[in-house]
Amino acid sequence: MRFRRRKSRAYPLAGATAGLDVPASVKRRRGIYLLPNLFTMAALFAGFFAIVQAMNQRFELAAIAIFAAMVLDGMDGRVARLTNTQSAFGEQFDSLSDMTSFGVAPALVMYEWLLGELGRWGWAGAFVYCAGAALRLARFNSNIGVVDKRFFQGLPSPAAAALIAGFVWLAIDNKIPVRDSVMPWVAFALTVYAGLTMVSSAPFYSGKSFHVGRSVPFWVMVVLIVVIFVVSSDPPIALFTLFCLYALSGYAYWGWRWFRGEPNPAKPVARDADRSG
């Protein structure tokens, strides 16, 4: 019986890989950043909580939960930038959380609250909003780096969700007779407007040019105090009014620039690679 002699394998020494090209996936440490993703997870929970409360006919809590999700969503990105913990995982997780909290949740809350009385028109309007949120998020992810960061292309999904949630909260808090024949169609028009505005090309100010660490004039603090006072005096009316003005500001600014012959600042510009080709 013959025994074949195995060939000895050559294992590189510890310092032998210094000059080799090690794949980036090997060098990269596996794991996720906890702090910003905790805020994203909390925003996702708030959106899920809003859906559950709408199914239980507790629409005021559902609307407040959507506003809570909006606040948490605005914090996760800033926390990631301040702590230098941005990651591709965080970006994808944030998009999925936004779709749930600002796409699915507002559509279901509005449908369970009032749109269901319109039959097929009701669920069609809710679907227009939900599809608009999905398309808006997909376009936002694909246009990163090719649009002016000062503006959003189309109404951002958190603002659209706040428009829907603010209307629900306003009607319930002020005991507006929502069972009136006109109110379901008002809710339908508002839902469709929010959904279509998300996929429009209207430029909406993003606020990303504002840095927390930068010094500001004294009057800015006075304005913030006035805003806090107005919102705290009657949150449903104040928040709904603010987001209504914001939802109209993009079209107003777009029309003003068109009248002056200036281009749309939210329109994507070609990358250098596309220009050279």
C-alpha positions as CSV (number, residue, x, y, z in Angstrom):
1,M,0.0,0.0,0.0
2,R,1.4,3.3,-1.0
3,F,0.9,6.5,1.0
4,R,0.8,9.7,-1.0
5,R,2.7,12.5,0.6
6,R,0.6,15.7,0.8
7,K,2.2,18.9,-0.4
8,S,2.7,21.4,2.3
9,R,0.7,24.5,1.9
10,A,2.4,27.9,2.1
11,Y,0.7,30.1,4.7
12,P,1.7,33.7,4.5
13,L,3.4,35.3,7.5
14,A,1.8,38.0,9.5
15,G,3.8,40.7,7.7
16,A,3.7,39.1,4.3
17,T,0.3,40.6,3.4
18,A,1.4,44.1,3.8
19,G,2.1,44.6,0.1
20,L,-0.9,42.5,-1.1
21,D,-4.2,43.9,-2.2
22,V,-6.6,42.6,0.4
23,P,-10.3,43.0,-0.6
24,A,-12.2,45.8,1.1
25,S,-14.7,43.4,2.4
26,V,-12.0,41.6,4.3
27,K,-10.5,44.9,5.7
28,R,-13.9,46.3,6.7
29,R,-15.0,45.5,10.2
30,R,-18.4,43.7,10.2
31,G,-21.0,45.4,12.3
32,I,-23.4,48.4,12.4
33,Y,-23.3,51.7,14.3
34,L,-25.7,51.5,17.2
35,L,-26.6,55.1,18.0
36,P,-28.0,56.4,14.7
37,N,-29.7,53.2,14.0
38,L,-31.5,53.3,17.3
39,F,-33.1,56.5,16.2
40,T,-34.1,54.9,12.9
41,M,-35.5,51.9,14.8
42,A,-37.5,54.2,17.0
43,A,-38.9,56.0,14.0
44,L,-39.9,52.7,12.5
45,F,-41.6,51.7,15.7
46,A,-43.5,55.0,15.8
47,G,-44.8,54.3,12.2
48,F,-45.8,50.8,13.1
49,F,-47.5,52.1,16.3
50,A,-49.5,54.5,14.2
51,I,-50.8,51.7,12.0
52,V,-51.8,49.7,15.0
53,Q,-53.6,52.6,16.6
54,A,-55.5,53.3,13.3
55,M,-56.7,49.7,13.2
56,N,-57.9,50.3,16.8
57,Q,-59.8,53.4,15.8
58,R,-57.5,55.7,17.9
59,F,-56.7,58.1,15.2
60,E,-55.4,61.0,17.3
61,L,-52.7,58.7,18.8
62,A,-51.9,57.5,15.3
63,A,-51.4,61.1,14.0
64,I,-49.2,62.0,17.0
65,A,-47.1,58.8,16.4
66,I,-46.4,59.9,12.8
67,F,-45.2,63.3,14.1
68,A,-43.0,61.5,16.6
69,A,-41.6,59.4,13.7
70,M,-40.8,62.6,11.8
71,V,-38.8,64.0,14.7
72,L,-36.9,60.8,15.2
73,D,-36.2,60.5,11.5
74,G,-34.7,64.0,11.4
75,M,-32.4,63.2,14.3
76,D,-30.8,59.9,13.0
77,G,-29.1,61.6,10.1
78,R,-27.8,64.5,12.1
79,V,-26.6,62.1,14.9
80,A,-24.8,60.0,12.3
81,R,-23.1,63.1,10.8
82,L,-22.1,64.6,14.2
83,T,-20.6,61.3,15.4
84,N,-19.2,60.4,12.0
85,T,-21.1,57.1,11.9
86,Q,-22.6,57.2,8.4
87,S,-22.8,53.8,6.7
88,A,-24.5,52.2,3.7
89,F,-26.5,50.0,6.1
90,G,-27.9,53.1,7.8
91,E,-28.9,54.7,4.5
92,Q,-30.8,51.6,3.4
93,F,-32.4,51.1,6.9
94,D,-33.5,54.7,6.9
95,S,-35.2,54.4,3.5
96,L,-37.1,51.3,4.6
97,S,-38.1,53.0,7.9
98,D,-39.3,56.1,5.9
99,M,-41.4,53.9,3.6
100,T,-43.2,52.4,6.6
101,S,-43.6,55.5,8.7
102,F,-44.2,58.1,6.0
103,G,-45.6,56.0,3.2
104,V,-47.6,53.1,4.5
105,A,-48.7,54.5,7.9
106,P,-50.2,57.8,6.7
107,A,-52.1,56.1,3.8
108,L,-53.6,53.5,6.1
109,V,-54.4,56.0,8.8
110,M,-56.3,58.2,6.3
111,Y,-58.0,55.2,4.8
112,E,-59.2,53.8,8.1
113,W,-60.3,57.2,9.3
114,L,-62.2,58.6,6.4
115,L,-61.3,57.4,2.9
116,G,-62.9,54.0,3.5
117,E,-66.3,55.7,3.1
118,L,-65.5,56.5,-0.6
119,G,-65.2,52.9,-1.6
120,R,-62.8,52.3,-4.5
121,W,-62.0,56.0,-4.7
122,G,-60.8,55.9,-1.1
123,W,-58.4,53.0,-1.5
124,A,-57.3,54.4,-4.8
125,G,-56.4,57.7,-3.2
126,A,-54.5,56.0,-0.4
127,F,-52.6,53.9,-2.9
128,V,-51.6,57.0,-4.9
129,Y,-50.1,58.4,-1.7
130,C,-48.3,55.2,-0.9
131,A,-46.9,54.7,-4.4
132,G,-45.8,58.4,-4.5
133,A,-43.9,57.9,-1.3
134,A,-42.2,54.8,-2.7
135,L,-41.2,56.5,-6.0
136,R,-40.0,59.6,-4.2
137,L,-37.7,57.6,-1.9
138,A,-36.4,55.6,-4.9
139,R,-35.7,58.8,-6.8
140,F,-34.0,60.4,-3.8
141,N,-31.7,57.5,-3.4
142,S,-30.7,57.4,-7.0
143,N,-30.2,61.2,-7.2
144,I,-27.8,61.5,-4.3
145,G,-24.8,63.6,-5.4
146,V,-26.5,65.0,-8.6
147,V,-29.0,67.5,-7.1
148,D,-28.5,70.7,-5.1
149,K,-28.5,69.7,-1.5
150,R,-30.3,73.0,-0.6
151,F,-33.5,71.7,-2.1
152,F,-35.5,68.5,-2.3
153,Q,-36.9,67.4,-5.6
154,G,-40.6,67.0,-4.7
155,L,-42.2,67.2,-1.3
156,P,-40.2,65.1,1.2
157,S,-42.1,62.1,2.5
158,P,-41.9,63.2,6.2
159,A,-43.5,66.6,5.3
160,A,-46.2,64.8,3.3
161,A,-46.9,62.5,6.2
162,A,-47.1,65.5,8.5
163,L,-49.6,67.1,6.2
164,I,-51.9,64.0,6.4
165,A,-51.4,63.4,10.1
166,G,-51.9,67.1,10.8
167,F,-55.2,67.1,9.0
168,V,-56.4,64.0,11.0
169,W,-55.3,65.5,14.3
170,L,-56.8,68.9,13.5
171,A,-60.2,67.4,12.6
172,I,-60.4,65.2,15.7
173,D,-59.1,67.8,18.2
174,N,-61.5,70.4,17.0
175,K,-64.4,68.0,16.6
176,I,-65.0,68.8,13.0
177,P,-68.0,66.8,11.6
178,V,-65.9,64.5,9.4
179,R,-69.0,62.4,8.5
180,D,-70.2,65.3,6.4
181,S,-70.5,64.4,2.8
182,V,-67.8,67.0,1.8
183,M,-65.1,65.9,4.3
184,P,-64.2,62.6,2.7
185,W,-63.6,64.3,-0.6
186,V,-61.5,66.9,1.1
187,A,-59.4,64.1,2.7
188,F,-59.2,62.5,-0.7
189,A,-58.0,65.6,-2.4
190,L,-55.4,66.3,0.3
191,T,-54.1,62.7,0.1
192,V,-53.8,62.7,-3.7
193,Y,-52.1,66.2,-3.6
194,A,-49.5,65.0,-1.1
195,G,-48.8,61.8,-3.1
196,L,-48.4,63.6,-6.5
197,T,-46.4,66.4,-5.0
198,M,-43.9,63.9,-3.7
199,V,-43.1,62.8,-7.2
200,S,-43.2,66.3,-8.7
201,S,-40.1,68.3,-9.6
202,A,-41.0,71.3,-7.5
203,P,-38.0,72.5,-5.3
204,F,-38.6,72.4,-1.6
205,Y,-36.1,73.9,0.8
206,S,-34.2,71.1,2.6
207,G,-32.6,73.0,5.4
208,K,-29.4,71.0,5.0
209,S,-27.4,74.2,4.5
210,F,-28.2,75.2,8.1
211,H,-25.5,74.0,10.5
212,V,-26.2,73.7,14.2
213,G,-22.6,74.8,15.1
214,R,-22.7,77.9,13.0
215,S,-23.4,81.3,14.7
216,V,-26.7,83.0,13.8
217,P,-28.0,86.5,14.2
218,F,-30.0,87.3,17.4
219,W,-33.3,87.6,15.6
220,V,-33.1,83.9,14.7
221,M,-33.5,83.0,18.3
222,V,-36.5,85.4,18.6
223,V,-38.1,83.7,15.6
224,L,-37.5,80.2,17.2
225,I,-39.1,81.4,20.4
226,V,-42.2,82.7,18.5
227,V,-42.5,79.4,16.6
228,I,-42.3,77.4,19.8
229,F,-44.9,79.5,21.4
230,V,-47.3,79.3,18.4
231,V,-46.9,75.5,18.1
232,S,-47.4,74.9,21.8
233,S,-50.5,77.1,22.0
234,D,-52.5,74.8,19.7
235,P,-50.3,72.0,18.1
236,P,-52.9,70.6,15.6
237,I,-53.7,74.0,14.0
238,A,-50.2,75.3,14.1
239,L,-48.5,72.2,12.7
240,F,-51.1,71.7,10.0
241,T,-50.8,75.3,8.9
242,L,-47.0,75.2,8.9
243,F,-46.9,72.1,6.7
244,C,-49.6,73.4,4.4
245,L,-47.5,76.5,3.8
246,Y,-44.4,74.3,3.2
247,A,-46.4,72.0,0.8
248,L,-47.3,75.1,-1.3
249,S,-43.9,76.8,-1.0
250,G,-42.2,74.5,-3.6
251,Y,-44.7,75.4,-6.3
252,A,-44.6,79.1,-5.4
253,Y,-40.7,79.2,-5.6
254,W,-40.7,77.2,-8.8
255,G,-43.2,79.6,-10.4
256,W,-41.1,82.6,-9.2
257,R,-37.9,81.2,-10.8
258,W,-39.8,80.3,-14.0
259,F,-41.1,83.8,-14.2
260,R,-37.5,85.2,-13.9
261,G,-36.2,82.7,-16.5
262,E,-34.1,80.8,-14.0
263,P,-33.7,77.0,-14.0
264,N,-35.2,74.6,-11.4
265,P,-32.5,74.2,-8.7
266,A,-33.9,70.8,-7.8
267,K,-33.3,69.4,-11.2
268,P,-30.5,66.7,-11.3
269,V,-27.3,67.7,-13.1
270,A,-25.2,65.2,-15.1
271,R,-22.3,63.5,-13.4
272,D,-18.8,64.1,-14.7
273,A,-18.7,60.6,-16.2
274,D,-21.9,61.3,-18.1
275,R,-20.5,64.6,-19.4
276,S,-17.3,63.1,-20.6
277,G,-19.3,60.4,-22.5
